[in-house]
Amino acid sequence: MWHLLNLVSRGYRFHTSGVIQDPRRVPLFVEKMHQQFGVLMSASGRTKRQKRGAPNTHLVVYQDWDGAWLWWLLFAGEESRIKALAEIHREVLHDATQANGRLRFRDEYVLRQRQRPREQGGGRVWTWVMTGTAQTAVERQLIALAAAHGRGADRVDDLERAVQQLRNKPMFNGVRTQARHALHRARQVWRKTHASGVDLPDVLTATLPWFSGRIRIYD
């Protein structure tokens, strides 16, 4: 996810993607993409192509938890030349800067731009966020568990598990902002549904982690 974000922020905004179910097809697929788009080209080779005005491409391949291989083919360069190259090989491209073309990771995350606060330098930056469906599911689960088990605080194990699942998500700035909002909603519900004097469980007040590593995605 970090690698995809980095590529798009460097100008690789046009993309297509897919899934390979049979791992035996992966090497053949990579070789095909190299023959068509030069995805295995060295850094110096990409620099030479850029100087000639030719598009550059990156192929990112990732083995998902279920054994399937997810792939993304990203393009950078002059838009007209990118589209001409893609048309030759019958690839339909999407523009990551457009609402209907945003780059997705599974059905859970989408890459989008956000305005950075002025005190942090301002400008627009790329970040991963949960899709609307994924975010709604997280909030509903936390709200339901925060209101459960009556007015006491005898049982919070299921709430703790749900919050831990949330904390295990890749805490890019966008995802972290959504997670903070979901926890805020859960705290509001807890206060409304529990007796006065019942403290919030620690799991609802603990600071969320920041994303500090790269998921293994190969380029």
C-alpha positions as CSV (number, residue, x, y, z in Angstrom):
1,M,0.0,0.0,0.0
2,W,2.8,2.3,0.8
3,H,4.5,1.6,-2.5
4,L,1.3,2.3,-4.5
5,L,0.8,5.6,-2.6
6,N,4.4,6.5,-3.3
7,L,4.1,5.8,-7.1
8,V,0.9,7.7,-7.5
9,S,2.3,10.7,-5.6
10,R,5.3,10.6,-8.0
11,G,2.9,11.0,-11.0
12,Y,1.9,7.4,-11.8
13,R,-1.8,8.4,-11.8
14,F,-3.1,6.3,-14.7
15,H,-3.6,2.7,-13.7
16,T,-5.4,-0.6,-14.3
17,S,-5.5,-3.7,-12.0
18,G,-6.6,-7.2,-11.7
19,V,-6.3,-10.5,-9.8
20,I,-4.4,-13.7,-10.7
21,Q,-5.8,-16.8,-8.9
22,D,-3.3,-19.3,-10.2
23,P,0.2,-18.5,-8.8
24,R,1.8,-20.4,-11.6
25,R,0.6,-17.7,-14.0
26,V,2.4,-14.9,-12.1
27,P,5.9,-15.2,-13.8
28,L,4.3,-15.4,-17.3
29,F,2.1,-12.4,-16.5
30,V,5.1,-10.4,-15.4
31,E,7.1,-11.3,-18.5
32,K,4.1,-10.3,-20.7
33,M,3.8,-6.9,-19.0
34,H,7.6,-6.4,-19.4
35,Q,7.4,-7.2,-23.2
36,Q,4.5,-4.8,-23.6
37,F,5.3,-2.0,-21.2
38,G,8.9,-2.5,-19.9
39,V,7.9,-3.0,-16.3
40,L,11.2,-4.6,-15.4
41,M,13.3,-1.7,-16.8
42,S,16.1,-0.3,-14.6
43,A,16.0,3.1,-13.1
44,S,18.4,4.4,-15.8
45,G,16.3,2.9,-18.5
46,R,13.2,4.7,-17.1
47,T,15.2,8.0,-17.1
48,K,16.1,7.5,-20.8
49,R,12.5,6.8,-21.7
50,Q,11.3,9.9,-19.8
51,K,13.8,12.1,-21.7
52,R,12.4,10.7,-24.9
53,G,8.9,11.6,-23.8
54,A,7.9,7.9,-23.6
55,P,5.6,6.7,-20.8
56,N,7.0,4.8,-17.9
57,T,5.3,2.0,-16.1
58,H,5.5,0.1,-12.8
59,L,3.9,-3.3,-12.1
60,V,3.1,-3.9,-8.4
61,V,2.2,-7.5,-7.5
62,Y,1.0,-8.6,-4.0
63,Q,0.0,-12.0,-2.7
64,D,-3.2,-11.6,-0.6
65,W,-4.2,-13.6,2.5
66,D,-6.3,-16.0,0.4
67,G,-3.4,-16.9,-1.9
68,A,-4.6,-14.8,-4.8
69,W,-2.2,-12.3,-6.4
70,L,-3.4,-8.7,-6.8
71,W,-1.7,-6.6,-9.4
72,W,-1.7,-2.9,-10.4
73,L,-0.1,-1.5,-13.6
74,L,0.6,2.2,-13.2
75,F,1.7,4.7,-15.9
76,A,3.4,8.1,-15.8
77,G,4.1,10.5,-18.6
78,E,2.3,12.5,-21.2
79,E,-1.4,11.6,-21.1
80,S,-1.9,11.3,-24.8
81,R,1.1,8.9,-25.2
82,I,0.0,6.9,-22.2
83,K,-3.5,6.4,-23.7
84,A,-2.1,5.5,-27.1
85,L,0.2,2.9,-25.6
86,A,-2.6,1.4,-23.5
87,E,-4.9,1.3,-26.5
88,I,-2.4,-0.7,-28.5
89,H,-2.5,-3.4,-25.9
90,R,-6.2,-3.0,-25.2
91,E,-5.8,-1.9,-21.6
92,V,-8.5,0.3,-20.1
93,L,-7.0,2.9,-17.8
94,H,-8.3,4.9,-14.8
95,D,-7.2,8.2,-13.5
96,A,-6.4,8.1,-9.8
97,T,-7.1,11.8,-9.4
98,Q,-10.7,11.4,-10.5
99,A,-13.5,10.3,-8.2
100,N,-14.6,7.5,-10.6
101,G,-11.0,6.3,-11.1
102,R,-9.5,6.1,-7.7
103,L,-7.0,3.3,-7.0
104,R,-8.3,0.6,-4.7
105,F,-6.8,-2.0,-2.4
106,R,-9.2,-4.9,-2.2
107,D,-12.7,-3.5,-1.5
108,E,-11.6,-2.0,1.8
109,Y,-9.3,0.9,1.0
110,V,-9.1,3.6,-1.6
111,L,-6.3,6.1,-2.4
112,R,-7.3,9.7,-2.4
113,Q,-5.9,13.2,-1.9
114,R,-6.5,15.2,1.2
115,Q,-5.8,18.8,2.3
116,R,-3.0,18.9,4.8
117,P,-3.5,21.4,7.7
118,R,-1.6,24.6,7.3
119,E,0.4,24.0,10.5
120,Q,1.7,20.8,8.9
121,G,2.8,22.6,5.8
122,G,-0.4,22.7,3.8
123,G,-0.9,21.4,0.3
124,R,-2.6,18.3,-0.9
125,V,-1.2,14.9,-0.1
126,W,-2.1,11.3,-1.0
127,T,-3.4,8.9,1.7
128,W,-5.3,5.7,2.0
129,V,-8.8,5.8,3.5
130,M,-11.3,3.1,4.2
131,T,-14.1,2.8,1.7
132,G,-17.5,4.1,2.8
133,T,-18.8,0.6,3.2
134,A,-15.8,-0.5,5.3
135,Q,-15.9,2.7,7.5
136,T,-19.7,2.3,8.1
137,A,-19.2,-1.4,9.1
138,V,-16.4,-0.4,11.6
139,E,-18.5,2.4,13.2
140,R,-21.6,0.2,13.5
141,Q,-19.7,-2.6,15.2
142,L,-18.1,-0.3,17.7
143,I,-21.3,1.6,18.5
144,A,-23.2,-1.7,19.0
145,L,-20.5,-3.1,21.3
146,A,-20.2,0.1,23.2
147,A,-23.9,0.1,24.0
148,A,-24.0,-3.6,24.9
149,H,-24.1,-5.4,28.3
150,G,-26.2,-3.0,30.2
151,R,-25.1,0.0,32.2
152,G,-22.0,-1.5,33.9
153,A,-18.5,-2.3,32.6
154,D,-18.3,-6.0,33.6
155,R,-17.7,-7.2,30.0
156,V,-15.7,-5.4,27.4
157,D,-13.8,-8.3,25.9
158,D,-15.7,-8.2,22.6
159,L,-15.3,-4.4,22.4
160,E,-11.6,-4.8,23.1
161,R,-11.3,-7.4,20.2
162,A,-13.1,-5.1,17.8
163,V,-10.9,-2.1,18.7
164,Q,-7.8,-4.3,18.3
165,Q,-8.9,-5.3,14.8
166,L,-9.3,-1.6,14.1
167,R,-5.8,-0.8,15.4
168,N,-4.4,-3.6,13.3
169,K,-5.4,-1.7,10.1
170,P,-2.7,0.1,8.2
171,M,-2.8,3.5,10.0
172,F,-2.1,5.8,7.1
173,N,-3.3,9.4,7.9
174,G,-6.6,8.9,6.2
175,V,-7.4,5.6,7.8
176,R,-6.3,6.9,11.2
177,T,-8.6,9.9,10.9
178,Q,-11.5,7.6,10.2
179,A,-10.5,5.3,13.1
180,R,-10.4,8.2,15.5
181,H,-13.9,9.3,14.4
182,A,-15.2,5.8,14.9
183,L,-13.8,5.6,18.4
184,H,-15.2,9.1,19.2
185,R,-18.7,7.8,18.2
186,A,-18.2,4.7,20.4
187,R,-17.2,6.9,23.4
188,Q,-20.3,9.1,22.9
189,V,-22.5,6.0,22.9
190,W,-20.8,4.5,26.0
191,R,-21.4,7.7,28.0
192,K,-25.1,7.7,27.0
193,T,-25.8,4.0,27.7
194,H,-23.7,3.5,30.9
195,A,-24.4,4.7,34.4
196,S,-22.7,7.9,35.5
197,G,-19.4,7.2,37.2
198,V,-18.7,4.2,35.0
199,D,-15.3,5.0,33.4
200,L,-14.6,4.6,29.8
201,P,-12.7,1.4,29.1
202,D,-9.0,1.9,28.3
203,V,-9.4,0.5,24.9
204,L,-11.6,3.5,23.9
205,T,-9.1,6.1,25.1
206,A,-5.8,4.6,24.1
207,T,-3.8,6.5,21.4
208,L,-4.0,5.0,17.9
209,P,-0.7,3.9,16.3
210,W,0.7,5.5,13.2
211,F,1.7,3.6,10.1
212,S,5.3,2.8,10.6
213,G,6.2,0.1,8.1
214,R,5.7,-1.1,4.5
215,I,3.5,-4.0,3.7
216,R,5.4,-6.5,1.5
217,I,4.5,-5.4,-2.0
218,Y,6.9,-6.2,-4.8
219,D,7.7,-3.9,-7.7
